[in-house]
Amino acid sequence: KTQSKQRLHTLLIKMGCTESVPERDAFLQPHPMDHAVVHAAAAPSSTEPTVLLVREKLFSWSGDSFGIKTGAGASFHDLKVKGKVFAFRDQMTMLDGNGRVVAVLLRKFELVGQTFKVYVPHPVRKGQQPSDRKYEGQPLYTYAKIERVPLSTVQNVTLDGDQTPTYTVARSGSWWPKTRTVRKHGRPAALMEGGTWESNWNSYRITCAPGIDACLMVCICAACDEMDKENRK
């Protein structure tokens, strides 16, 4: 039965079975902010959506770094993403303009598949203790866990300390270019649209509703790309 379900899962992926894309106006509706944000300097607006451009396959670029841009092409708070290097091949790092760590996305392989955790250099809830992870000697705190729902194309994102997922991520619309809808407690929260948005590089255009943490969405986007690669094997 398990093998049959796995074959059905693969077939559904190849057929391009996805949910419909919500109307654009859905991403103009504000959400309450999470109890903590990834980077205080890039905290979301409570009234206006945030639009970002990021490179596709951020997790896979070996040792290179790429700036995160706004939809208009300007730098987004001087943030950049550094791809993996040989010694840390399962890690992606977000840095500020001074090279200080903002977030670390770390992959872990488990029996149910790969999962990802987002770490930040500050506590995200009262009384939180540092994790066992460090970045260049600096303690890191767990922010969120990203994992795929078994035998589906949906990912759950659970904030540290919570018992149930805050966000779900699902492929939407046509299978190519890639489009994902992120929902927060069932409501549209972010739209991740793949395509050639910037020069000749395939990029994602990420539209975040008011109140949605854009830095967290970048991490989610990178993790989902890697999970898609696993499903194509």
N, C-alpha and C positions, 0 to 999 in steps of 0.2 A: 504493500500500500504506500509506503514511504517513497519507493522508487517511482511509483505511478504519479504521486503528487509532485515529485521533483520534475518529472518529464512534462507534466501539465504546466508547471510554473515556467519552465524554459520555453514551452510553446507559446504561452501567453505573452512572454516578453518579446519573442520573435514576431508575433502577430501585431504587437504594438497596442496592447489593451491598456488604455489609460483613461483617467477621468477627464471630464470636460474642464476647460479653463474658465475660472470665474470672470465675470464682467470686470472691466478695468476700474469702475467706480468702487468695487468692493475693497480695493487697496487704498482707498482714500479715507476709509472709516478708522478712527483711532482705536487703539487698544490700551488697556492699563499697562504700564511698564512693569517688567519683571522686578523681583525684589532687589536685584543687583544687575549692573550692566558690565559688559566685558571691559570697556575702556571709558572712564568718566568723561574724558575730553571729547569723545565721539558719541555721547549720549543722544538718543533719538529725540527728535522734535515731537511734541505732543499734539501738534496740529498739522504738520506737513509731512508727506511721504519722503523717504530718502531713496535716491536712485544711485546705484553704483555700477561700475564696470570692472570686472576682474577677469584674469586669464583663465581659460579652461585648464583642467588637470593641474591645479596648483600644487597638489600633493606630490606630483611626479617630477617636477623640475629639479634637477640635481644641482644643488648649491647656488642656483640663481635666485635673484630677488626681483619682485615686480611690484610696482606701486599700485595701490588701490585708487581708482579715480571715481569722480562723480559722473552722473549721466552727461554733464556738460563737458567732461574731459579734464576738469581741474583735479588737483590732488585732494584726496579725502583725508584731512587732518594729518598729512605727511605719513600715513600708514603704508607699510609694505609687507608683503608676504615672502618669506624665504623658503624655498623648496628644500627637500631632503638633501643631506650630504651622506657620503658613504657610511660614516660611523653611526648615523642616526636615520637610517633609511625609512623608518616608519614614523617620522615626525615632520610636522609643518609648523613654522613659527611666524607669528605676526609681530612686527616691530614698529616702534614709533620713529619719528624723524631723528632722534638721538641714538637709535640703535637699542633702546630699552625694550624688553619683552612686554608685549601686551597680552598675548595669548599663545598657547601651545596646543596643537591638535595632535594627539598620539593615537596610533592604531594598535589594536591588540587582536590577535587571532584566537578564537575560541571554537568549541565544538559546533556551535550554531552558526559559525561564520565570523567575519571580522566586525569588531565594534570599535568605536572611536570615543575618546574622552577629550573634552576641552578643559584646559587648565589656565588659570590666571594668577598673577603675582600678588593677589590680595584676597582676603576672606570675602565670601559672598553671602554669608549669613552669620548671625551672632554665635560666638563660641566655636566656629569652625576651626579645626586644626589643619595644619599643612598636610598635604599628601606625601607619599614617598618619592614623588617626582621633583626634580630640580632643573633649572635652566641656568647653566654656567654658575652653579653654586647657589642660586637664588631659590628659596622654597616656592613651590607652586601649590595652589589650592584648586580642588576639583570644582568645575563650574557646571558641566553638563555631560551626559552620556548619550551617544547617538548609536542606535542599533536597528537593524532591519527586522520587521515583523516576519517570522518564519514563513516561507513559501509564498511570499508576496513581493511587490515592488514598493512597499511602503516602509518608511523609516519612522521610528519614534525618537523624540528628543526629550529626555527627562532631566530637569534641573536638579542639581545636588540638593539632597534633603527632602525632595518630593517623592511621593510613592507612586504617582501616576504621571504619564507623559504630559508635558505642556504643549508640545508641538508635534504634528505629524507632517510628513513630507511624502508627496506622491507625484509620479509622472503624470503630465496633463497634456491634452491636445494630441497633435501628431507625434509620432515617435522621433522624428528628426525635422528640424533641429531640436535638441533636448529642451523640454520645458518642465519645470516642477512647480507645484503649488505647495506652499507651506501654510498650514492652518494652526491657529492657536486656539485650543479648546473648541475646535470645530469651525472657527471663523477664518476666512482668508487673511493671512498676515504678510505673506511675501510671495512674489512671483519671480522665478529664476528662468530666464530665457536664454538659451544657447544660440550661437550664431556668430557671424563675422561682424562684430560690433565695433572693432577697433583695428585699424590697418589691416594686415593680412592674417592676424592671429584670431583663432576662434576664442570667443569670450563669452562671459555671462553678463547679462544685464539684469541686475537684481533690484526689484522695486519693493521697498519695505513700507508697510503701512505706518502711519503715525504711531509712535510708542513702541515700535519693534526695533530691537537692537541689531543694527546693520552689521556690526562686527561678528556677532554670533551667526548671522545668516551667511557670511562669507565662510566661516568654519563649517557650517552645515553643508554648504554647496560643495566644498572640497571633499568632505567625507562621502557625500552621495555619489560623486564622480567615481571614487574608488570602489564603492559598493557595486556600481554598475559594471565596472571592469570585471569584478568577481563573477557576476551573473552571466557574462558573456563567455566564460571559460567552458 
